[in-house]
Amino acid sequence: MHSLKCIIKSTLGTSIDLIGKSPVGAYTYEKIINNVMSKSKTVIHNQTKLSFATPNQLNRFRVDSFSTKEPETLEWIDAIPAGSVFWDIGANIGLYSCYAAKSRGICVYAFEPSVFNLELLTRNIYLNKLVDQIVVVPLPLSDSIKTSTLNMTTMEWGGALSSFGEDYGDDGKTMKKVFSFSSVGLSMDEAVSLLKIPRPTHIKMDVDGIEHIILSGGQSVLREAKEVAIEVNEDFTKQASIVRNKLTSYGLKFREKRHSIMFDNNARFGNSFNQFWYRP
């Protein structure tokens, strides 16, 4: 299968180069790209109907598995009260940002630094008529304001497993970097004090390995947050310990950890769980 994919990729690459050399070919190529980017699929979960851009296989998978990949996250969002402020840290293409905004009618701040995901995130917000409810923050979060490198393991639309300022992934192991760029990042507390973003009542955090670093820069924010949903890979034992200690020190209590049954026998992500914390 890998060899077949390589052959197809090479053949398509050569064909595209040849087609693009003529005006008609270049026009055709442009129309193909525009058509691919305009593709979308609809999903309905708990009577909430959403549409998402699906320019590639990864995004089609994300939409097709919307209700089954992280049902625990959707259940958590379903319980968020009206009038809440929701921070989606690591928003990716906006699946949960859009669901929270539309199903709960709340204000969402979607933090996503990937240049490859930002286009789809904003497309999805527009597709679902949520421009007035979701604010995109195209900056990485860290423990303080700084200029550093966003290291990425993929250039796919909808890809994940990136890291700001570090060279390891969610499991604590050195990542296989394929792309990077320099960016300004800041802490959660600085997002409030400098950018004047409202303090969140509910925080969802999934940033593939630097959750503990971001928590270190959010003391003021986290001491007032009512609930936190955070993904932790327990194979990264140092991070898991720091996350637990940080959230406990901010007055939050652990409720439960869960993941979908699709991860039970997954060698790569079998020990990754969404942890749910609350303020008693």
C-alpha positions as CSV (number, residue, x, y, z in Angstrom):
1,M,0.0,0.0,0.0
2,H,2.8,2.4,0.8
3,S,4.6,1.7,-2.5
4,L,1.3,2.2,-4.4
5,K,0.8,5.5,-2.7
6,C,4.3,6.6,-3.6
7,I,3.7,5.7,-7.2
8,I,0.4,7.6,-7.3
9,K,2.0,10.6,-5.7
10,S,4.9,10.6,-8.1
11,T,2.6,10.2,-11.1
12,L,0.2,12.9,-10.0
13,G,3.1,15.3,-9.3
14,T,4.5,14.8,-12.8
15,S,1.0,15.2,-14.4
16,I,0.4,18.4,-12.5
17,D,3.7,19.9,-13.6
18,L,2.9,19.1,-17.2
19,I,-0.7,20.5,-17.0
20,G,0.4,23.7,-15.3
21,K,2.7,24.7,-18.1
22,S,-0.2,25.7,-20.4
23,P,-2.7,28.4,-19.8
24,V,-5.6,26.0,-20.1
25,G,-3.9,23.5,-17.8
26,A,-3.1,26.2,-15.2
27,Y,-6.7,27.3,-15.3
28,T,-7.9,23.7,-14.9
29,Y,-5.5,23.2,-12.0
30,E,-6.8,26.3,-10.3
31,K,-10.4,25.2,-10.7
32,I,-9.6,21.8,-9.3
33,I,-8.0,23.4,-6.2
34,N,-11.0,25.7,-5.7
35,N,-13.4,22.8,-6.1
36,V,-11.5,20.7,-3.5
37,M,-11.5,23.6,-1.0
38,S,-15.3,24.1,-1.4
39,K,-16.1,20.5,-0.5
40,S,-18.0,20.1,2.8
41,K,-19.9,17.5,4.8
42,T,-22.7,17.9,7.2
43,V,-23.0,16.2,10.6
44,I,-25.9,16.2,13.1
45,H,-25.2,15.5,16.8
46,N,-27.9,15.9,19.5
47,Q,-30.0,17.8,17.0
48,T,-27.2,20.3,16.3
49,K,-26.5,20.5,12.6
50,L,-23.0,21.5,11.5
51,S,-21.1,21.7,8.2
52,F,-17.4,21.3,7.8
53,A,-14.9,21.8,5.0
54,T,-13.5,18.5,3.8
55,P,-10.7,19.1,1.3
56,N,-8.8,15.9,2.2
57,Q,-9.2,12.4,3.7
58,L,-8.2,13.6,7.2
59,N,-10.9,16.1,7.4
60,R,-13.5,13.7,6.0
61,F,-12.4,11.3,8.8
62,R,-12.8,14.1,11.4
63,V,-16.3,14.8,10.3
64,D,-17.3,11.1,9.9
65,S,-16.1,10.4,13.4
66,F,-17.5,13.5,15.0
67,S,-19.8,11.7,17.4
68,T,-17.5,8.8,18.1
69,K,-14.0,10.0,18.3
70,E,-14.4,12.1,21.5
71,P,-17.9,11.5,22.8
72,E,-16.8,12.5,26.3
73,T,-15.8,15.9,25.1
74,L,-19.2,16.4,23.4
75,E,-20.9,15.3,26.6
76,W,-18.8,17.8,28.6
77,I,-19.7,20.6,26.2
78,D,-23.4,19.7,26.4
79,A,-23.3,20.6,30.1
80,I,-21.8,24.0,29.7
81,P,-24.3,26.6,31.0
82,A,-25.6,29.5,28.9
83,G,-23.6,32.7,29.3
84,S,-20.2,30.9,29.7
85,V,-17.0,31.9,28.0
86,F,-15.3,28.9,26.3
87,W,-11.6,28.8,25.4
88,D,-10.7,26.1,22.9
89,I,-6.9,25.8,23.1
90,G,-5.7,23.8,20.1
91,A,-8.9,24.3,18.1
92,N,-7.5,22.7,15.0
93,I,-10.3,23.0,12.3
94,G,-12.9,24.1,14.9
95,L,-15.1,21.0,15.4
96,Y,-15.6,21.6,19.1
97,S,-15.5,25.4,18.8
98,C,-18.4,25.3,16.3
99,Y,-20.3,22.7,18.3
100,A,-20.0,24.7,21.6
101,A,-21.0,28.0,19.9
102,K,-24.0,26.5,18.1
103,S,-25.3,24.0,20.6
104,R,-24.8,26.1,23.7
105,G,-25.1,29.6,22.2
106,I,-21.9,30.7,24.0
107,C,-18.9,32.9,23.2
108,V,-15.9,30.9,22.1
109,Y,-12.2,31.9,21.7
110,A,-10.5,29.5,19.4
111,F,-6.7,29.4,19.8
112,E,-5.0,27.8,16.8
113,P,-1.5,28.7,15.5
114,S,-1.2,26.3,12.6
115,V,-1.2,28.1,9.2
116,F,-2.6,25.0,7.6
117,N,-5.5,24.7,10.0
118,L,-6.4,28.4,10.2
119,E,-8.0,28.5,6.8
120,L,-10.3,25.6,7.5
121,L,-11.1,26.9,11.0
122,T,-12.3,30.2,9.6
123,R,-14.1,28.5,6.7
124,N,-15.9,26.3,9.2
125,I,-16.9,29.2,11.4
126,Y,-18.3,31.0,8.3
127,L,-20.1,27.9,7.0
128,N,-21.9,27.6,10.3
129,K,-22.8,31.3,10.5
130,L,-20.8,31.7,13.8
131,V,-18.7,34.7,12.9
132,D,-20.3,36.7,15.7
133,Q,-19.8,34.0,18.3
134,I,-16.3,32.6,17.7
135,V,-13.1,34.7,17.9
136,V,-10.0,33.2,16.3
137,V,-6.8,33.8,18.1
138,P,-4.0,32.7,15.7
139,L,-1.2,32.6,18.3
140,P,0.3,29.8,20.2
141,L,0.0,29.7,24.0
142,S,3.0,29.1,26.3
143,D,4.2,30.0,29.8
144,S,5.1,33.6,28.9
145,I,5.3,36.1,26.0
146,K,8.1,35.0,23.7
147,T,9.2,34.5,20.1
148,S,9.9,30.8,19.3
149,T,9.4,28.2,16.7
150,L,6.2,26.2,16.0
151,N,7.4,22.8,15.0
152,M,5.0,20.7,12.9
153,T,4.9,17.0,12.1
154,T,2.6,17.5,9.1
155,M,1.6,20.0,6.5
156,E,-1.9,18.5,6.0
157,W,-5.0,20.5,6.3
158,G,-6.4,19.5,9.7
159,G,-3.2,18.0,10.9
160,A,-2.1,17.8,14.5
161,L,0.9,16.9,16.7
162,S,2.6,20.3,16.6
163,S,4.6,21.9,19.4
164,F,5.5,25.6,20.2
165,G,9.0,26.1,21.5
166,E,9.7,22.4,22.1
167,D,10.9,19.5,19.9
168,Y,8.8,16.7,21.5
169,G,5.3,15.5,21.0
170,D,2.4,14.4,23.2
171,D,4.3,11.2,24.3
172,G,7.4,13.2,25.3
173,K,9.5,11.7,22.5
174,T,11.4,13.7,19.9
175,M,9.0,14.7,17.1
176,K,9.7,14.2,13.4
177,K,9.6,17.8,12.2
178,V,8.6,18.4,8.6
179,F,7.8,22.2,8.8
180,S,8.4,25.1,11.2
181,F,8.1,28.8,11.4
182,S,8.8,31.5,14.0
183,S,5.9,33.0,15.9
184,V,5.1,35.2,18.9
185,G,3.4,33.2,21.7
186,L,2.0,34.3,25.0
187,S,0.6,33.0,28.2
188,M,-3.1,32.5,29.2
189,D,-2.8,35.3,31.7
190,E,-1.2,37.6,29.1
191,A,-4.0,36.8,26.7
192,V,-6.3,38.4,29.2
193,S,-4.1,41.3,30.3
194,L,-2.7,42.2,26.9
195,L,-5.3,41.1,24.4
196,K,-8.3,41.9,26.7
197,I,-9.8,38.5,26.0
198,P,-12.5,37.7,28.6
199,R,-11.6,35.2,31.2
200,P,-12.9,31.7,30.4
201,T,-15.3,29.8,32.6
202,H,-14.6,26.6,30.6
203,I,-11.3,25.6,29.0
204,K,-10.7,22.7,26.6
205,M,-7.0,22.1,26.0
206,D,-5.4,19.7,23.4
207,V,-2.0,20.9,22.3
208,D,-0.1,17.6,22.0
209,G,2.5,17.7,24.7
210,I,2.9,21.2,26.0
211,E,-0.2,21.4,28.1
212,H,1.9,21.6,31.3
213,I,3.8,24.6,30.0
214,I,0.7,26.4,29.1
215,L,-0.8,25.7,32.5
216,S,2.3,27.3,34.1
217,G,1.4,30.6,32.5
218,G,-2.2,30.6,33.5
219,Q,-2.3,30.9,37.2
220,S,-4.7,33.9,37.3
221,V,-7.0,32.4,34.6
222,L,-7.1,28.9,36.0
223,R,-7.8,30.1,39.6
224,E,-11.1,31.4,38.3
225,A,-12.1,28.8,35.7
226,K,-15.0,26.6,36.6
227,E,-14.0,23.5,34.5
228,V,-11.1,22.3,32.4
229,A,-11.0,19.5,29.9
230,I,-7.4,18.6,29.0
231,E,-5.9,15.8,27.0
232,V,-3.0,14.0,28.6
233,N,-0.9,11.1,27.3
234,E,0.0,9.1,30.4
235,D,3.1,7.7,28.6
236,F,4.5,11.1,29.1
237,T,4.8,10.6,32.8
238,K,6.6,13.8,33.7
239,Q,3.9,15.9,32.0
240,A,1.1,13.9,33.5
241,S,2.4,14.6,37.0
242,I,2.9,18.3,36.4
243,V,-0.6,18.7,34.9
244,R,-2.1,17.0,37.9
245,N,-0.1,19.1,40.4
246,K,-0.8,22.4,38.6
247,L,-4.5,22.0,38.3
248,T,-4.8,20.8,41.9
249,S,-2.8,23.8,43.1
250,Y,-5.2,26.1,41.2
251,G,-8.1,24.7,43.3
252,L,-9.5,22.4,40.7
253,K,-10.5,18.8,41.4
254,F,-10.2,15.8,39.2
255,R,-13.6,14.3,38.1
256,E,-12.7,11.6,35.6
257,K,-10.7,10.6,32.6
258,R,-12.1,9.0,29.5
259,H,-11.4,8.2,25.9
260,S,-13.4,6.6,23.1
261,I,-13.3,2.8,22.7
262,M,-11.6,3.3,19.3
263,F,-8.4,4.1,21.3
264,D,-8.6,1.1,23.7
265,N,-6.2,-1.1,21.7
266,N,-4.4,1.7,19.9
267,A,-0.6,1.3,20.4
268,R,0.1,5.0,19.7
269,F,-2.8,6.7,21.6
270,G,-4.1,4.0,23.9
271,N,-2.8,5.9,27.0
272,S,-4.2,9.3,25.9
273,F,-7.2,10.4,27.9
274,N,-9.3,13.5,28.2
275,Q,-9.2,14.5,31.8
276,F,-12.1,16.5,33.3
277,W,-11.5,18.9,36.2
278,Y,-14.0,21.1,38.1
279,R,-14.1,23.7,40.8
280,P,-16.0,22.5,43.8
